[in-house]
């Protein structure tokens, strides 16, 4: 399936250690503004996760703002899994 800036939808079994996992990308450019979790494949073959607000998706690049304010650019062709996740819970209140 061809990858477009409109959506990435793919999946398949991937072996990692002792188990096979099905990695699915179920986000699209319509999810800009939502909190997302992405798994990307690094050049070393390892995986790395990025969690934050999807700020933009253009020119085949996703921009995700982490909670610490860092803006991470992720080329869409290295995304192997992604989904919308719930917003962060409010900070816990300290003693009354």
C-alpha positions in Angstrom: 0.0 0.0 0.0 1.4 3.4 -0.9 2.0 5.8 1.9 0.4 9.3 1.7 0.3 12.3 3.9 -3.4 11.6 4.3 -3.0 8.3 6.1 -0.8 5.4 6.9 -2.6 2.1 7.4 -0.5 -1.0 7.4 0.3 -3.9 9.7 1.9 -7.2 9.7 3.7 -9.6 12.0 7.1 -8.6 13.2 9.4 -10.8 15.2 11.0 -9.4 18.3 12.7 -11.7 20.7 10.4 -14.5 21.7 7.1 -13.3 20.3 5.5 -12.0 17.1 3.6 -8.7 17.4 1.2 -7.1 14.9 2.2 -3.5 14.4 -0.6 -1.3 13.0 -0.6 2.4 12.1 -4.1 3.7 12.6 -3.6 7.5 12.5 -4.1 10.0 9.7 -3.6 13.7 9.1 -7.1 14.2 10.5 -5.6 13.4 13.9 -3.5 16.6 14.0 -4.1 18.1 17.5 -4.6 14.7 19.1 -2.2 13.0 21.5 -0.6 10.1 19.7 1.9 7.3 20.3 4.2 6.4 17.4 6.7 3.6 17.1 9.5 4.2 14.6 12.2 2.0 13.3 15.7 3.5 13.7 18.6 3.0 11.1 20.1 0.6 13.6 17.0 -1.7 13.3 15.9 -0.8 16.9 12.6 0.7 17.7 11.9 4.0 19.4 8.6 5.4 20.7 7.4 9.0 20.5 4.4 10.1 22.5 2.9 13.6 22.3 0.6 15.9 20.5 0.6 15.5 16.7 1.2 19.1 15.6 1.5 18.7 11.9 1.7 16.1 9.1 3.0 17.5 5.9 5.7 16.7 3.3 5.8 13.1 4.5 6.9 14.2 8.0 5.0 14.0 11.3 5.8 16.6 14.0 5.0 15.5 17.5 5.3 17.8 20.6 6.4 15.8 23.6 5.2 16.9 27.1 8.6 18.4 27.8 8.1 20.8 24.9 10.5 19.0 22.5 9.3 18.9 18.9 10.2 15.6 17.2 10.1 15.2 13.4 9.3 11.7 12.3 9.5 10.7 8.6 6.3 8.8 7.8 8.3 6.0 6.0 9.9 4.9 9.3 6.6 4.8 11.3 5.8 1.1 12.0 2.9 1.7 14.5 0.8 4.5 15.7 -2.5 5.3 17.4 -4.4 8.1 19.1 -4.1 7.8 22.9 -6.0 9.6 25.7 -4.9 13.0 26.9 -2.5 13.1 29.8 -4.3 13.1 33.2 -4.1 16.3 35.2 -1.3 16.5 37.7 -2.0 14.9 41.1 -2.7 17.4 43.8 -0.4 17.3 46.8 -1.7 17.1 50.4 -4.5 19.4 51.5 
